[in-house]
Amino acid sequence: MSRLPAQPATRISLGNRLLRRREVEQKTGKSRAAIYADIRAGTFPEPVPIGAKSVAWLEAEVDQWIADRLVERSKAKTTRGRRSNPSLSEIHT
């Protein structure tokens, strides 16, 4: 999977919060180790530095990551449903 593009830092829409790691863990159900492993793999949004030793994630990017997982799940269900439901022509042959 390719690295997720970061949003331009010039303008952030109102209401877009910065989430600390614990909030990201709660929102995604991922552990700290899994979050950082997925960042290294390029499959999870990178954090934004907010201090000398602090980072946070843009809520919109985390929300988009969640939405993408839901799309993948829907596609997988659709594909599995086609395979497990034979067409009428397959039943009668």
TORKOL-4160 file (C-alpha; in steps of 0.2 Angstrom, whole numbers, padded with zeros to 4 digits, m for minus):
93
<pt num="1" X="0000" Y="0000" Z="0000"/>
<pt num="2" X="0007" Y="0017" Z="m0004"/>
<pt num="3" X="0010" Y="0031" Z="0009"/>
<pt num="4" X="m0005" Y="0041" Z="0013"/>
<pt num="5" X="m0003" Y="0059" Z="0008"/>
<pt num="6" X="m0002" Y="0072" Z="0021"/>
<pt num="7" X="m0014" Y="0087" Z="0020"/>
<pt num="8" X="m0007" Y="0104" Z="0016"/>
<pt num="9" X="m0002" Y="0113" Z="0033"/>
<pt num="10" X="m0007" Y="0130" Z="0026"/>
<pt num="11" X="m0026" Y="0129" Z="0030"/>
<pt num="12" X="m0035" Y="0117" Z="0042"/>
<pt num="13" X="m0054" Y="0117" Z="0042"/>
<pt num="14" X="m0063" Y="0123" Z="0058"/>
<pt num="15" X="m0067" Y="0109" Z="0069"/>
<pt num="16" X="m0053" Y="0098" Z="0064"/>
<pt num="17" X="m0044" Y="0093" Z="0080"/>
<pt num="18" X="m0027" Y="0086" Z="0084"/>
<pt num="19" X="m0028" Y="0070" Z="0093"/>
<pt num="20" X="m0015" Y="0063" Z="0105"/>
<pt num="21" X="m0010" Y="0045" Z="0104"/>
<pt num="22" X="m0022" Y="0038" Z="0117"/>
<pt num="23" X="m0036" Y="0046" Z="0108"/>
<pt num="24" X="m0030" Y="0038" Z="0091"/>
<pt num="25" X="m0029" Y="0021" Z="0100"/>
<pt num="26" X="m0047" Y="0023" Z="0107"/>
<pt num="27" X="m0054" Y="0029" Z="0090"/>
<pt num="28" X="m0046" Y="0016" Z="0080"/>
<pt num="29" X="m0044" Y="0001" Z="0092"/>
<pt num="30" X="m0026" Y="0000" Z="0087"/>
<pt num="31" X="m0012" Y="m0002" Z="0100"/>
<pt num="32" X="0003" Y="0010" Z="0101"/>
<pt num="33" X="0014" Y="m0003" Z="0093"/>
<pt num="34" X="0002" Y="m0006" Z="0078"/>
<pt num="35" X="0000" Y="0013" Z="0075"/>
<pt num="36" X="0019" Y="0016" Z="0073"/>
<pt num="37" X="0021" Y="m0001" Z="0063"/>
<pt num="38" X="0008" Y="0005" Z="0051"/>
<pt num="39" X="0015" Y="0022" Z="0050"/>
<pt num="40" X="0032" Y="0014" Z="0045"/>
<pt num="41" X="0023" Y="0003" Z="0032"/>
<pt num="42" X="0014" Y="0019" Z="0025"/>
<pt num="43" X="m0003" Y="0013" Z="0029"/>
<pt num="44" X="m0008" Y="0025" Z="0043"/>
<pt num="45" X="m0007" Y="0044" Z="0043"/>
<pt num="46" X="0009" Y="0051" Z="0050"/>
<pt num="47" X="0008" Y="0062" Z="0066"/>
<pt num="48" X="0011" Y="0081" Z="0066"/>
<pt num="49" X="0024" Y="0088" Z="0078"/>
<pt num="50" X="0016" Y="0099" Z="0091"/>
<pt num="51" X="0031" Y="0101" Z="0103"/>
<pt num="52" X="0049" Y="0096" Z="0106"/>
<pt num="53" X="0044" Y="0079" Z="0111"/>
<pt num="54" X="0025" Y="0078" Z="0107"/>
<pt num="55" X="0015" Y="0073" Z="0092"/>
<pt num="56" X="m0003" Y="0072" Z="0087"/>
<pt num="57" X="m0014" Y="0066" Z="0072"/>
<pt num="58" X="m0026" Y="0076" Z="0062"/>
<pt num="59" X="m0043" Y="0070" Z="0066"/>
<pt num="60" X="m0049" Y="0071" Z="0048"/>
<pt num="61" X="m0034" Y="0060" Z="0042"/>
<pt num="62" X="m0038" Y="0047" Z="0056"/>
<pt num="63" X="m0057" Y="0048" Z="0051"/>
<pt num="64" X="m0052" Y="0045" Z="0033"/>
<pt num="65" X="m0042" Y="0030" Z="0037"/>
<pt num="66" X="m0057" Y="0023" Z="0047"/>
<pt num="67" X="m0068" Y="0027" Z="0032"/>
<pt num="68" X="m0056" Y="0018" Z="0020"/>
<pt num="69" X="m0056" Y="0002" Z="0031"/>
<pt num="70" X="m0076" Y="0002" Z="0030"/>
<pt num="71" X="m0075" Y="0003" Z="0011"/>
<pt num="72" X="m0063" Y="m0011" Z="0010"/>
<pt num="73" X="m0074" Y="m0021" Z="0021"/>
<pt num="74" X="m0089" Y="m0018" Z="0010"/>
<pt num="75" X="m0079" Y="m0023" Z="m0005"/>
<pt num="76" X="m0074" Y="m0039" Z="0003"/>
<pt num="77" X="m0092" Y="m0043" Z="0008"/>
<pt num="78" X="m0098" Y="m0040" Z="m0010"/>
<pt num="79" X="m0084" Y="m0051" Z="m0017"/>
<pt num="80" X="m0088" Y="m0065" Z="m0005"/>
<pt num="81" X="m0106" Y="m0063" Z="m0007"/>
<pt num="82" X="m0104" Y="m0066" Z="m0026"/>
<pt num="83" X="m0094" Y="m0081" Z="m0024"/>
<pt num="84" X="m0105" Y="m0089" Z="m0011"/>
<pt num="85" X="m0122" Y="m0086" Z="m0020"/>
<pt num="86" X="m0122" Y="m0096" Z="m0036"/>
<pt num="87" X="m0132" Y="m0089" Z="m0051"/>
<pt num="88" X="m0148" Y="m0097" Z="m0057"/>
<pt num="89" X="m0139" Y="m0104" Z="m0072"/>
<pt num="90" X="m0126" Y="m0113" Z="m0061"/>
<pt num="91" X="m0140" Y="m0120" Z="m0050"/>
<pt num="92" X="m0150" Y="m0128" Z="m0065"/>
<pt num="93" X="m0135" Y="m0135" Z="m0074"/>
